[in-house]
Amino acid sequence: MFVAAPMKFKFDWFLTGMFVAIALAWLFPTPGAEGGWLHPELLTKAGVALIFFLHGVSLSFAAMKQGAMNWKLHLVVQGSVFVIFPLLGLLLLPLTHGWLPEDLRIGLFYLCALPSTVSSSVALTAAAGGNVPAAVFNATLSSILGIVLTPLWMKLVSEGEAIAFPLQDVVLSLVVWLVLPLIAGQVARRWLAGWAAKNKKWVGVVDRSTVLLLVYTSFCDSMKFGVWTKHGLIAVVASFVLAIMLFYILLFAVGKICDWLQFSREDRIATIFCGSKKSMATGVPMAQLMFGGDPGLGLILLPIMIYHPLQLMICGALANRWKRAAEKEDQEGDPVGEDARPL
């Protein structure tokens, strides 16, 4: 009789840190709230700049060039991230009107409009035996396109929802605090690329620690103004249900498109992982710049904070399953069967 091996869980300090940051915001909201001694209006912008400077230092365009020619794969990934996902978000807006808090509704669409992740998409593609150069190219391209497309989508929704969203000011702020540090990081690669490669672990620690600091300051105003006392449990449950629904709809849709285009196994893996992911590392800093003065920022960020660990857990399980299926195919010479399918 076959007995399944017990699932092993690896401690993730970053996911734990998110809960700690929220708990600290609940217990001590004043330092990170507007006017607090941490000066979040300056600290958050400095943190955003640091994150994207480090991304620029770590980003290798040589690796991107290797995967740049597969245009069908690129169209599917970017279309999934910036077209299919936002269209689903647009459908959610009327469906959630009247029974979800307005900030949470905006947060759900903000989740849909965000770019894909970089590091986890590439890492999971590699772990599953997928097309790594294509994953690097698309994850990086998604981050760059997101600087323009995410605020454009938010502007479109703000007009329909009668929300003040100064597009020109937002784009200018994103250029100053995201694009320029990213360019500066690329310029600094001449001197820092070797150091960043040798200290990749510590660069990641600084990057993620900065995101946690931004999570803390993002929730401080929400706690201080009592946003959660009005909608706490409803917001969390609704965000979880809708996030997992969005994820599986995208997973199914992208999988079907890959079948229709007859993608290879390697291309299919890269497409699904890059096309279904959303970046919290980009989402939190961008939200700080777009909605920094909104006391409901915590609710706006809640969907991406739920979607982030959810996508990692599900995609991690898929990567393990697809890797085992590929190893079985190599050993037996059989075509990869249903174990390679996302659903």
One Martini backbone bead per residue (centre of mass of N, CA, C, O) as a GRO file, in nm:
protein
  343
    1MET     BB    1   0.096   0.036   0.023
    2PHE     BB    2   0.063   0.366  -0.028
    3VAL     BB    3   0.263   0.621   0.139
    4ALA     BB    4   0.269   0.933   0.211
    5ALA     BB    5   0.474   1.174   0.253
    6PRO     BB    6   0.552   1.404   0.460
    7MET     BB    7   0.523   1.733   0.488
    8LYS     BB    8   0.758   1.991   0.454
    9PHE     BB    9   0.839   2.269   0.663
   10LYS     BB   10   0.972   2.588   0.602
   11PHE     BB   11   1.106   2.843   0.747
   12ASP     BB   12   0.976   3.186   0.708
   13TRP     BB   13   1.075   3.496   0.803
   14PHE     BB   14   0.906   3.679   0.620
   15LEU     BB   15   0.621   3.580   0.683
   16THR     BB   16   0.651   3.624   0.984
   17GLY     BB   17   0.720   3.929   0.962
   18MET     BB   18   0.441   4.022   0.870
   19PHE     BB   19   0.294   3.956   1.136
   20VAL     BB   20   0.476   4.129   1.315
   21ALA     BB   21   0.425   4.402   1.176
   22ILE     BB   22   0.119   4.405   1.233
   23ALA     BB   23   0.138   4.377   1.541
   24LEU     BB   24   0.300   4.640   1.585
   25ALA     BB   25   0.086   4.826   1.458
   26TRP     BB   26  -0.129   4.753   1.674
   27LEU     BB   27   0.047   4.829   1.934
   28PHE     BB   28   0.245   5.061   1.760
   29PRO     BB   29   0.129   5.312   1.557
   30THR     BB   30   0.257   5.599   1.599
   31PRO     BB   31   0.550   5.594   1.472
   32GLY     BB   32   0.426   5.504   1.164
   33ALA     BB   33   0.254   5.736   1.150
   34GLU     BB   34   0.143   6.024   1.086
   35GLY     BB   35   0.389   6.214   1.261
   36GLY     BB   36   0.591   6.026   1.344
   37TRP     BB   37   0.921   5.952   1.450
   38LEU     BB   38   0.980   5.790   1.167
   39HIS     BB   39   0.893   5.940   0.921
   40PRO     BB   40   0.726   5.792   0.674
   41GLU     BB   41   0.739   6.002   0.436
   42LEU     BB   42   1.059   5.931   0.418
   43LEU     BB   43   1.114   5.629   0.477
   44THR     BB   44   0.956   5.500   0.243
   45LYS     BB   45   1.113   5.630   0.008
   46ALA     BB   46   1.388   5.521   0.089
   47GLY     BB   47   1.305   5.222   0.076
   48VAL     BB   48   1.225   5.214  -0.219
   49ALA     BB   49   1.500   5.302  -0.334
   50LEU     BB   50   1.663   5.066  -0.217
   51ILE     BB   51   1.519   4.831  -0.353
   52PHE     BB   52   1.572   4.931  -0.657
   53PHE     BB   53   1.876   4.944  -0.638
   54LEU     BB   54   1.918   4.641  -0.578
   55HIS     BB   55   1.784   4.545  -0.837
   56GLY     BB   56   1.987   4.683  -1.028
   57VAL     BB   57   2.241   4.533  -0.924
   58SER     BB   58   2.113   4.229  -0.975
   59LEU     BB   59   2.058   4.290  -1.272
   60SER     BB   60   2.075   4.083  -1.569
   61PHE     BB   61   2.076   4.128  -1.917
   62ALA     BB   62   2.211   3.871  -2.017
   63ALA     BB   63   1.987   3.678  -1.919
   64MET     BB   64   1.756   3.805  -2.083
   65LYS     BB   65   1.861   3.750  -2.377
   66GLN     BB   66   1.818   3.437  -2.375
   67GLY     BB   67   1.476   3.490  -2.352
   68ALA     BB   68   1.383   3.710  -2.591
   69MET     BB   69   1.264   3.524  -2.850
   70ASN     BB   70   0.994   3.418  -2.703
   71TRP     BB   71   0.712   3.579  -2.790
   72LYS     BB   72   0.473   3.400  -2.705
   73LEU     BB   73   0.543   3.380  -2.408
   74HIS     BB   74   0.546   3.685  -2.347
   75LEU     BB   75   0.251   3.745  -2.424
   76VAL     BB   76   0.119   3.559  -2.216
   77VAL     BB   77   0.239   3.674  -1.959
   78GLN     BB   78   0.170   3.980  -1.995
   79GLY     BB   79  -0.132   3.931  -2.051
   80SER     BB   80  -0.195   3.805  -1.777
   81VAL     BB   81  -0.091   4.036  -1.588
   82PHE     BB   82  -0.218   4.309  -1.770
   83VAL     BB   83  -0.515   4.178  -1.861
   84ILE     BB   84  -0.659   3.938  -1.728
   85PHE     BB   85  -0.639   4.024  -1.438
   86PRO     BB   86  -0.774   4.312  -1.459
   87LEU     BB   87  -1.042   4.204  -1.577
   88LEU     BB   88  -1.117   4.051  -1.323
   89GLY     BB   89  -1.115   4.302  -1.142
   90LEU     BB   90  -1.348   4.446  -1.291
   91LEU     BB   91  -1.561   4.225  -1.220
   92LEU     BB   92  -1.539   4.261  -0.903
   93LEU     BB   93  -1.643   4.546  -0.848
   94PRO     BB   94  -1.957   4.498  -0.886
   95LEU     BB   95  -1.974   4.236  -0.704
   96THR     BB   96  -1.860   4.411  -0.431
   97HIS     BB   97  -2.074   4.612  -0.415
   98GLY     BB   98  -2.183   4.698  -0.075
   99TRP     BB   99  -1.999   4.447   0.092
  100LEU     BB  100  -1.731   4.606   0.060
  101PRO     BB  101  -1.483   4.784   0.122
  102GLU     BB  102  -1.343   5.020  -0.072
  103ASP     BB  103  -1.041   4.962  -0.011
  104LEU     BB  104  -1.062   4.657  -0.078
  105ARG     BB  105  -1.151   4.684  -0.371
  106ILE     BB  106  -0.897   4.834  -0.458
  107GLY     BB  107  -0.700   4.612  -0.362
  108LEU     BB  108  -0.794   4.393  -0.560
  109PHE     BB  109  -0.718   4.551  -0.814
  110TYR     BB  110  -0.424   4.604  -0.741
  111LEU     BB  111  -0.342   4.313  -0.752
  112CYS     BB  112  -0.417   4.275  -1.062
  113ALA     BB  113  -0.208   4.524  -1.157
  114LEU     BB  114   0.037   4.386  -1.087
  115PRO     BB  115   0.328   4.259  -1.110
  116SER     BB  116   0.548   4.028  -1.120
  117THR     BB  117   0.768   3.835  -1.003
  118VAL     BB  118   1.108   3.744  -0.973
  119SER     BB  119   1.255   3.541  -0.781
  120SER     BB  120   1.026   3.321  -0.750
  121SER     BB  121   0.979   3.259  -1.048
  122VAL     BB  122   1.267   3.164  -1.108
  123ALA     BB  123   1.301   2.955  -0.882
  124LEU     BB  124   1.056   2.773  -0.960
  125THR     BB  125   1.138   2.716  -1.249
  126ALA     BB  126   1.403   2.577  -1.174
  127ALA     BB  127   1.281   2.357  -0.980
  128ALA     BB  128   1.089   2.241  -1.231
  129GLY     BB  129   1.248   2.263  -1.517
  130GLY     BB  130   1.240   2.526  -1.669
  131ASN     BB  131   1.253   2.835  -1.841
  132VAL     BB  132   1.471   3.051  -1.715
  133PRO     BB  133   1.535   3.282  -1.917
  134ALA     BB  134   1.232   3.349  -1.961
  135ALA     BB  135   1.174   3.418  -1.664
  136VAL     BB  136   1.371   3.650  -1.636
  137PHE     BB  137   1.261   3.829  -1.859
  138ASN     BB  138   0.957   3.848  -1.762
  139ALA     BB  139   0.995   3.943  -1.472
  140THR     BB  140   1.148   4.200  -1.548
  141LEU     BB  141   0.950   4.322  -1.752
  142SER     BB  142   0.714   4.343  -1.554
  143SER     BB  143   0.842   4.549  -1.361
  144ILE     BB  144   0.876   4.772  -1.573
  145LEU     BB  145   0.579   4.790  -1.677
  146GLY     BB  146   0.445   4.846  -1.395
  147ILE     BB  147   0.526   5.147  -1.365
  148VAL     BB  148   0.294   5.214  -1.585
  149LEU     BB  149   0.041   5.011  -1.585
  150THR     BB  150  -0.061   5.024  -1.296
  151PRO     BB  151  -0.142   5.330  -1.283
  152LEU     BB  152  -0.330   5.316  -1.529
  153TRP     BB  153  -0.537   5.122  -1.409
  154MET     BB  154  -0.598   5.294  -1.155
  155LYS     BB  155  -0.707   5.535  -1.310
  156LEU     BB  156  -0.945   5.392  -1.443
  157VAL     BB  157  -1.085   5.309  -1.174
  158SER     BB  158  -1.106   5.590  -1.038
  159GLU     BB  159  -1.316   5.698  -1.239
  160GLY     BB  160  -1.540   5.478  -1.180
  161GLU     BB  161  -1.510   5.535  -0.843
  162ALA     BB  162  -1.452   5.828  -0.758
  163ILE     BB  163  -1.128   5.863  -0.738
  164ALA     BB  164  -0.849   6.010  -0.634
  165PHE     BB  165  -0.595   6.009  -0.915
  166PRO     BB  166  -0.282   6.141  -0.973
  167LEU     BB  167  -0.107   6.040  -1.232
  168GLN     BB  168   0.130   6.237  -1.269
  169ASP     BB  169   0.232   6.223  -0.975
  170VAL     BB  170   0.275   5.918  -0.964
  171VAL     BB  171   0.473   5.885  -1.199
  172LEU     BB  172   0.685   6.080  -1.089
  173SER     BB  173   0.733   5.924  -0.825
  174LEU     BB  174   0.819   5.656  -0.962
  175VAL     BB  175   1.062   5.770  -1.110
  176VAL     BB  176   1.221   5.879  -0.864
  177TRP     BB  177   1.186   5.604  -0.663
  178LEU     BB  178   1.239   5.373  -0.897
  179VAL     BB  179   1.388   5.430  -1.168
  180LEU     BB  180   1.644   5.581  -1.076
  181PRO     BB  181   1.750   5.359  -0.881
  182LEU     BB  182   1.762   5.140  -1.100
  183ILE     BB  183   1.970   5.286  -1.275
  184ALA     BB  184   2.183   5.322  -1.055
  185GLY     BB  185   2.222   5.017  -1.016
  186GLN     BB  186   2.322   4.960  -1.304
  187VAL     BB  187   2.569   5.144  -1.287
  188ALA     BB  188   2.685   5.000  -1.019
  189ARG     BB  189   2.759   4.715  -1.135
  190ARG     BB  190   3.055   4.773  -1.209
  191TRP     BB  191   3.121   4.756  -0.879
  192LEU     BB  192   2.872   4.556  -0.737
  193ALA     BB  193   2.821   4.276  -0.869
  194GLY     BB  194   3.020   4.095  -0.715
  195TRP     BB  195   2.919   4.160  -0.432
  196ALA     BB  196   2.621   4.072  -0.478
  197ALA     BB  197   2.684   3.775  -0.550
  198LYS     BB  198   2.833   3.706  -0.275
  199ASN     BB  199   2.574   3.872  -0.111
  200LYS     BB  200   2.280   3.769  -0.177
  201LYS     BB  201   2.157   3.709   0.098
  202TRP     BB  202   2.192   4.002   0.223
  203VAL     BB  203   2.038   4.152   0.008
  204GLY     BB  204   1.771   4.004   0.066
  205VAL     BB  205   1.744   4.093   0.361
  206VAL     BB  206   1.729   4.396   0.309
  207ASP     BB  207   1.492   4.392   0.116
  208ARG     BB  208   1.283   4.248   0.309
  209SER     BB  209   1.312   4.435   0.554
  210THR     BB  210   1.205   4.685   0.408
  211VAL     BB  211   0.926   4.571   0.348
  212LEU     BB  212   0.846   4.533   0.646
  213LEU     BB  213   0.859   4.832   0.715
  214LEU     BB  214   0.634   4.909   0.512
  215VAL     BB  215   0.414   4.739   0.639
  216TYR     BB  216   0.407   4.881   0.908
  217THR     BB  217   0.343   5.174   0.803
  218SER     BB  218   0.084   5.092   0.644
  219PHE     BB  219  -0.078   5.000   0.920
  220CYS     BB  220  -0.075   5.238   1.120
  221ASP     BB  221  -0.306   5.421   1.015
  222SER     BB  222  -0.526   5.206   1.029
  223MET     BB  223  -0.508   5.170   1.336
  224LYS     BB  224  -0.540   5.467   1.428
  225PHE     BB  225  -0.831   5.497   1.253
  226GLY     BB  226  -1.002   5.216   1.278
  227VAL     BB  227  -1.044   5.025   1.026
  228TRP     BB  228  -1.052   4.728   1.163
  229THR     BB  229  -1.307   4.764   1.353
  230LYS     BB  230  -1.507   4.753   1.098
  231HIS     BB  231  -1.357   4.500   0.890
  232GLY     BB  232  -1.172   4.268   0.973
  233LEU     BB  233  -1.296   3.974   0.916
  234ILE     BB  234  -1.426   4.028   0.643
  235ALA     BB  235  -1.167   4.110   0.494
  236VAL     BB  236  -1.004   3.849   0.530
  237VAL     BB  237  -1.201   3.640   0.411
  238ALA     BB  238  -1.252   3.777   0.138
  239SER     BB  239  -0.955   3.788   0.047
  240PHE     BB  240  -0.901   3.484   0.049
  241VAL     BB  241  -1.121   3.385  -0.144
  242LEU     BB  242  -1.051   3.577  -0.387
  243ALA     BB  243  -0.752   3.500  -0.418
  244ILE     BB  244  -0.789   3.193  -0.476
  245MET     BB  245  -0.971   3.235  -0.718
  246LEU     BB  246  -0.778   3.395  -0.898
  247PHE     BB  247  -0.549   3.192  -0.911
  248TYR     BB  248  -0.710   2.949  -1.045
  249ILE     BB  249  -0.804   3.095  -1.293
  250LEU     BB  250  -0.522   3.159  -1.403
  251LEU     BB  251  -0.408   2.875  -1.407
  252PHE     BB  252  -0.616   2.764  -1.607
  253ALA     BB  253  -0.590   2.970  -1.840
  254VAL     BB  254  -0.284   2.939  -1.895
  255GLY     BB  255  -0.288   2.636  -1.947
  256LYS     BB  256  -0.476   2.648  -2.198
  257ILE     BB  257  -0.295   2.830  -2.370
  258CYS     BB  258  -0.056   2.635  -2.376
  259ASP     BB  259  -0.208   2.409  -2.521
  260TRP     BB  260  -0.287   2.570  -2.777
  261LEU     BB  261   0.033   2.649  -2.836
  262GLN     BB  262   0.220   2.408  -2.769
  263PHE     BB  263   0.397   2.399  -2.531
  264SER     BB  264   0.646   2.327  -2.367
  265ARG     BB  265   0.724   2.229  -2.065
  266GLU     BB  266   0.921   2.465  -2.001
  267ASP     BB  267   0.734   2.698  -2.100
  268ARG     BB  268   0.492   2.634  -1.923
  269ILE     BB  269   0.621   2.683  -1.650
  270ALA     BB  270   0.708   2.978  -1.692
  271THR     BB  271   0.426   3.089  -1.762
  272ILE     BB  272   0.272   3.013  -1.503
  273PHE     BB  273   0.458   3.146  -1.291
  274CYS     BB  274   0.462   3.439  -1.420
  275GLY     BB  275   0.137   3.473  -1.482
  276SER     BB  276   0.033   3.417  -1.155
  277LYS     BB  277   0.199   3.640  -1.030
  278LYS     BB  278   0.257   3.864  -0.742
  279SER     BB  279   0.414   4.160  -0.618
  280MET     BB  280   0.503   4.268  -0.300
  281ALA     BB  281   0.777   4.415  -0.337
  282THR     BB  282   0.626   4.622  -0.531
  283GLY     BB  283   0.342   4.685  -0.403
  284VAL     BB  284   0.419   4.835  -0.143
  285PRO     BB  285   0.582   5.076  -0.255
  286MET     BB  286   0.364   5.174  -0.458
  287ALA     BB  287   0.144   5.226  -0.245
  288GLN     BB  288   0.296   5.443  -0.092
  289LEU     BB  289   0.291   5.641  -0.342
  290MET     BB  290  -0.022   5.631  -0.413
  291PHE     BB  291  -0.156   5.588  -0.084
  292GLY     BB  292  -0.003   5.724   0.165
  293GLY     BB  293  -0.263   5.917   0.274
  294ASP     BB  294  -0.429   5.658   0.330
  295PRO     BB  295  -0.586   5.503   0.600
  296GLY     BB  296  -0.660   5.237   0.401
  297LEU     BB  297  -0.388   5.089   0.323
  298GLY     BB  298  -0.417   4.816   0.466
  299LEU     BB  299  -0.657   4.719   0.288
  300ILE     BB  300  -0.519   4.749   0.013
  301LEU     BB  301  -0.283   4.531   0.099
  302LEU     BB  302  -0.421   4.265   0.185
  303PRO     BB  303  -0.442   4.091  -0.079
  304ILE     BB  304  -0.130   4.068  -0.134
  305MET     BB  305  -0.064   3.941   0.151
  306ILE     BB  306  -0.228   3.682   0.083
  307TYR     BB  307  -0.128   3.602  -0.204
  308HIS     BB  308   0.171   3.558  -0.156
  309PRO     BB  309   0.175   3.293   0.022
  310LEU     BB  310  -0.018   3.135  -0.157
  311GLN     BB  311   0.159   3.118  -0.418
  312LEU     BB  312   0.402   2.979  -0.284
  313MET     BB  313   0.267   2.719  -0.188
  314ILE     BB  314   0.143   2.619  -0.456
  315CYS     BB  315   0.398   2.649  -0.642
  316GLY     BB  316   0.578   2.466  -0.474
  317ALA     BB  317   0.412   2.209  -0.519
  318LEU     BB  318   0.424   2.213  -0.828
  319ALA     BB  319   0.732   2.204  -0.863
  320ASN     BB  320   0.764   1.927  -0.728
  321ARG     BB  321   0.575   1.768  -0.920
  322TRP     BB  322   0.715   1.839  -1.194
  323LYS     BB  323   0.993   1.729  -1.124
  324ARG     BB  324   0.907   1.434  -1.079
  325ALA     BB  325   0.787   1.395  -1.364
  326ALA     BB  326   1.053   1.448  -1.518
  327GLU     BB  327   1.220   1.222  -1.385
  328LYS     BB  328   1.035   0.993  -1.479
  329GLU     BB  329   1.069   1.045  -1.782
  330ASP     BB  330   1.379   1.004  -1.793
  331GLN     BB  331   1.371   0.706  -1.683
  332GLU     BB  332   1.120   0.587  -1.884
  333GLY     BB  333   1.036   0.761  -2.153
  334ASP     BB  334   0.782   0.913  -2.081
  335PRO     BB  335   0.533   1.107  -2.093
  336VAL     BB  336   0.403   1.368  -1.951
  337GLY     BB  337   0.151   1.382  -1.745
  338GLU     BB  338  -0.080   1.498  -1.520
  339ASP     BB  339   0.145   1.603  -1.320
  340ALA     BB  340   0.200   1.863  -1.524
  341ARG     BB  341  -0.055   1.981  -1.435
  342PRO     BB  342  -0.219   2.241  -1.263
  343LEU     BB  343  -0.520   2.062  -1.241
   0.00000   0.00000   0.00000
